[in-house]
């Protein structure tokens, strides 16, 4: 029998902002992009804002109607990554099996740590909770159970700064009365399908006909059916075993075959922008850019080039365009794909450019791109971008 914890940082973005500016603890506040802009959505809020019924993601306009004195704060993702790593390092003092589940959540397998610390899972969870609060100033809600899915459910039962245990001996008594959408991976779509079957609670799902569930929902149905019955054998990965993806790519098959170079290059820029945006989303940079061209006769060519570590649209687009210009044979093209490989974390040591001017340009561009990313989060990619992409 394993002992699994799910640690969830409470109102993480808002809590970090309150550490940076302690006066925010005493007013209703929310993180919502640029506070000078009165639209967009609420990304996080503190406990005082929650009392006004403000939720995530709610429009800023709606939130301000509920709470006219709501203080809006612009988020800083680099700060959130920094604090996430600080907390993860505390978890790693108790076990090497720490698996992030987003920037503000982690699973911990403490099965073999209990003898070392001479305590029960509940006592160890409380020890970790107190240490994070004392040393970092953030609060966590912890779920304690015998598998990952129920530990995750447990952390949602009491918030903030709380611990909930779902032991094997009486887990059915605890979870069966709960609404079905508290179960891991039961989103709006799954909830609707289950509700139409008359399944409203976890107990309803656990005692339903498994074959009918699988027929209705496929593999996802089998997974959540098992979760409802306390069946989940997935291991918590070691922190050092969590690997980066091998590649990030985006492709497009044209509705008609195309031979106009200007049009093709405009699509290369758009695909490069999506790839670059996805790299930044996961705090990654690439060292290799590849292009795959499929001609109308289904002949496929693949070419790649090394680049200085980057996640900028301009650098990826230039490399992909250069590859295209060098290898295009003038025939009609059916599909095109831009890929990046040799990925590394933003926080790894990077090989700097030999040319200072290029490095300075990249630093300035990264600041501009960060601002554009923030605005796109509020208004969408088609509202603001570099002109060459929008064109």
Order of alpha helices (4+ residues) and beta strands (2+ residues): beta-alpha-beta-beta-alpha-alpha-beta-alpha-beta-beta-alpha-alpha-beta-alpha-beta-alpha-alpha-alpha-alpha-alpha-beta-alpha-beta-beta-alpha-beta-alpha-alpha
